[in-house]
Amino acid sequence: QVQLVESGGGLVQPGGSLRLSCAASGSIFTISRMGWYRQAPGMERELVARITSTGSAYYKDSVQGRFSISRDNAKSTVYLQMNSLKPEDTAVYYCNLAIFNRTWSQYWGQGTQVTVSS
């Protein structure tokens, strides 16, 4: 069994910052790709940022330069540092990890609400 626990969401004013964390625990042999997705009301879930096992990162165009994804392999944790937040960043944020136990599987966090509003 693998569990993902997210933390760090909340309410922030435009221009503010938040840092999301997603920690994996349980039967984990190795983790390859780690990513953050978000889903706003009435919208489809979309990829925000992703980082490979070698540290190569991808960002959605609208967050490039404002968000930074990182990982701590020793802690099986992925982070999303979000700066210069805008109201359009408001969404539920989900982490997604590709984990090898007996086979490769994708796991989702429970989601954490990020609200950017004055």
C-alpha positions as CSV (number, residue, x, y, z in Angstrom):
1,Q,0.0,0.0,0.0
2,V,1.1,3.5,-0.8
3,Q,-0.2,6.7,0.7
4,L,0.3,10.3,-0.5
5,V,-0.3,13.1,1.9
6,E,-0.5,16.7,0.6
7,S,-0.1,19.9,2.7
8,G,0.4,23.6,2.2
9,G,-2.7,24.9,0.6
10,G,-4.7,27.8,1.8
11,L,-5.9,31.4,1.1
12,V,-3.4,33.9,-0.1
13,Q,-3.7,37.4,-1.6
14,P,-2.6,38.1,-5.2
15,G,1.1,38.3,-5.4
16,G,1.6,36.1,-2.4
17,S,3.3,32.7,-2.1
18,L,2.5,29.2,-1.0
19,R,4.5,26.0,-0.8
20,L,2.8,22.7,-1.4
21,S,4.2,19.4,-0.2
22,C,3.3,15.8,-1.1
23,A,4.9,13.0,0.9
24,A,4.7,9.3,-0.1
25,S,4.9,6.5,2.3
26,G,4.3,2.7,2.3
27,S,5.7,0.0,0.0
28,I,7.9,2.1,-2.3
29,F,10.8,0.7,-4.2
30,T,11.5,3.7,-6.3
31,I,9.7,6.8,-7.6
32,S,10.3,8.2,-11.1
33,R,8.1,11.0,-12.3
34,M,6.5,13.4,-9.8
35,G,4.0,16.0,-10.8
36,W,1.5,18.6,-9.7
37,Y,-1.9,19.0,-11.4
38,R,-4.8,21.4,-10.6
39,Q,-8.5,21.5,-11.2
40,A,-10.6,24.6,-11.1
41,P,-14.4,24.4,-10.8
42,G,-16.0,23.4,-14.0
43,M,-12.6,22.8,-15.6
44,E,-10.6,19.7,-16.5
45,R,-7.6,18.6,-14.4
46,E,-4.4,20.0,-16.0
47,L,-0.7,19.4,-15.5
48,V,1.0,22.3,-13.8
49,A,4.6,21.0,-13.3
50,R,6.5,17.7,-13.5
51,I,9.9,16.6,-12.5
52,T,11.8,13.5,-13.6
53,S,14.0,11.3,-11.5
54,T,17.0,13.1,-12.9
55,G,15.6,16.5,-11.9
56,S,14.4,17.6,-15.3
57,A,11.4,19.9,-14.9
58,Y,8.5,20.9,-17.1
59,Y,6.1,23.8,-16.5
60,K,2.8,24.8,-17.9
61,D,3.4,28.1,-19.8
62,S,1.2,30.2,-17.5
63,V,3.2,29.3,-14.4
64,Q,6.7,29.3,-15.9
65,G,8.9,31.7,-13.9
66,R,6.5,31.8,-11.0
67,F,6.3,28.2,-9.8
68,S,9.2,25.9,-9.0
69,I,9.0,22.1,-8.6
70,S,11.5,20.2,-6.6
71,R,11.9,16.8,-5.0
72,D,13.6,15.1,-2.0
73,N,14.2,11.5,-2.9
74,A,15.3,10.6,0.6
75,K,11.9,11.7,1.9
76,S,9.9,10.6,-1.1
77,T,8.5,14.1,-1.2
78,V,7.7,16.5,-4.0
79,Y,7.3,20.3,-3.5
80,L,5.7,23.1,-5.5
81,Q,6.8,26.6,-4.6
82,M,4.3,29.0,-6.0
83,N,5.2,32.7,-6.1
84,S,3.4,35.8,-7.6
85,L,0.1,34.0,-7.3
86,K,-2.8,35.1,-9.4
87,P,-6.5,34.6,-9.0
88,E,-6.5,32.3,-12.0
89,D,-4.2,30.0,-10.0
90,T,-7.2,29.2,-7.7
91,A,-7.9,25.5,-7.9
92,V,-7.5,22.2,-6.1
93,Y,-4.0,21.0,-6.5
94,Y,-3.1,17.3,-6.7
95,C,0.2,15.5,-6.7
96,N,0.8,12.6,-8.9
97,L,3.7,10.1,-8.5
98,A,4.8,7.2,-10.6
99,I,5.9,4.6,-8.1
100,F,7.4,1.2,-8.5
101,N,6.4,-1.4,-5.9
102,R,5.8,-4.8,-7.6
103,T,4.9,-2.9,-10.8
104,W,4.7,0.7,-11.9
105,S,1.5,2.5,-10.9
106,Q,0.4,6.1,-10.6
107,Y,-0.8,7.5,-7.3
108,W,-2.8,10.7,-6.6
109,G,-2.8,12.8,-3.5
110,Q,-6.1,13.8,-1.8
111,G,-5.9,17.3,-3.2
112,T,-5.3,20.7,-1.4
113,Q,-7.3,23.9,-2.0
114,V,-5.4,26.9,-3.2
115,T,-7.4,30.1,-3.2
116,V,-5.9,33.4,-4.5
117,S,-8.2,36.3,-3.6
118,S,-8.0,39.8,-2.0
